[in-house]
């Protein structure tokens, strides 16, 4: 590749990448990063190409090729060198935190003797070089310090809405492989920005294991919680009631619908799903309650167990009517975490079994930090709209 190009005309670079039959985005990124390398070398030397100045601190000595893996593919770069061999670019240290955590998890498997030749190959492919114990130690320390600062950061804003979720990962513990609960809490701030507030590893979902994260968040400054959406785990519900008395609780509608459909024959699922949509997509709380009664009556004869579930627990998915209409679609389930969970699953599929809890927590926290950086760039909800006082009162009574 050319060692240096003018990256000021982005459109021309894009067209060049497209005309050459390659990936235009990758080509554009490659040219821009190459330019960053050149600028970094100029700052290091204190002078540009062939420039003579009193501030010059050295001289160039050619280039060395370097492949750099990114989300848009592998970039073929030429890293500048100086005569003394002192120049070290910072670019390759700026791996995404989640990728660093993934590399560490895989490499730890290799170093702890629980991996295979395949895992060694994966670690070398991810890192681009053979990893030593000392390199792993340095990388671990740096990333761990950064993650701990993030996990203990002060929460300065008010968070009216919380989304609480858990998933399970395989972790080695005491010579055995066990399932550990990954606990995640998301908050929607008073300005409508969403943010992952924290991540934890636990042996399961009980009242005590959920109460501890909630109390930690409150100690860090969490306040103003009015509405919480989660699944119907009993221990989680008790922890919510204890830590956030007075907050409206919403059972995740997606999980509830899946649970109901699991009790229905395949040929009847379409009909039952339409009845459930009548409940979850109602415009008002009154209409939702009416649709719930209709669904119970319609299913009583063929599916008495489903009718009983709806009658006993159907009101639990109506807490969302305490919110403005424009907020309900996004806050009626825990689906806002779907992309985060997909990214986590993509990475953990490589690791398969984490060597320890620390490795697991490091990866989920690193990915949470990365996700937060994306979320903080745009508003998730417009918090200006208000809900009629009567709807708030009714929905709060339903949730209680």
C-alpha positions, 0 to 999 in steps of 0.5 A: 500500500502507499505509505501516505495519502491525503485523507482530507477528501473522504469521498474520493477515498471511498470511491477509490476503495469501491472502484478497486473492488474492495471494501470501501469502508475498510479502505477509507479506515486504512488510509485514515489510520495510516495518516494517524501513524504518520502524524504520530511519528512527526510528533515523536520526531518533532519534524515532518518529512525532510524538515530541518529544525532545532526541535528535531529529535531523530530521523526516519528509518523506513517502515515495517508492515503490520496487519491490524484487525478491526471490526471492518476487517484486516488492515494492512498498515506500514508502521514508521521506524526511527533510526534509534528504534525508539518509536512505539505507536500507541495505536495498537495499544488501543484495542477495544476493552472487550477484545482485550478481555476476550484475549485474556480469557483465551490466553489464561486457558492456554497458560493454565493448561486447560486448553487445546492446540486450537485454543493456542491458535485462536489466542495467537490469531486474536493477539497477532503474536505469541503471548508470554506470561509477563505480557498477560500479566501487564495487560491484565493489570492495566485492563483491571485497573480501568474496569475497577474505576468504571465499576466504582464510578459515582452515579451523578444523575437521577435514574427514573427507569431501571432494566435488570437482567441476568444470564449464565456463563460456564466458569471453572470453580474449585476443580469443577465447571459451574454455571455462574449468574451474570447480573446486569443493571441498566438505568435510563437517566433523567435526560433520556440517556441509557447507561449500564450501571454495573455488572456482577458475577454471582452463584445464582439469583436469590434475594441476597445476591440481587440485594447486594448489587442494588445496595452498591448502586445506591451507595454509589449515588443511584437515586430517583428510581420509579420504574423497574422492568425484569423477569419474574424471578422470585428472589429478584422481585423480593430484592427490588421490593426491599431496595426500591420500595414504591417503584413500579415493577414491570414483568418483562412482556417478552419472557411472559409471552414465551412462557405462555406459548410454551404451554400451547400446542404448535398449531394453536400458537398463532391464535394465542399470540394474537390474544396476547398481543391484544393485551400488550399492544393496547393503547390504555390500561383499561383496554389492556385489562379488557383484552386480558379478561377476553383472553382468559375466557377464550382459553379457559376451555382448551387451555385451562392452565394457560387461562389460570396463568393469565388470570393470576399473573397477567396484571404483572405485565401491565405496570408499563402503563404507569409510563408515557405512551411513547416510552412503553414500547421500549420499557415493557421488556428487557430487550434493550439488552439484546444486542449486548447479550448477542455481543457477549455470546459471540465472545463467550462462544470462543472461550466456552468455559472461563478459567475463573470468575475474574476472567468472566467479570472482566469480559462482561464489564469491558463489553459493558464499558464499550456499550456505554460509550455507544449509548452515551452518544444519543438519547434513548427516550424523550423524558419531557412527556408526562403520563396522566396522574390517573394512569400512574396511580392505576398502574402503580396499584396493578404492580403492587 
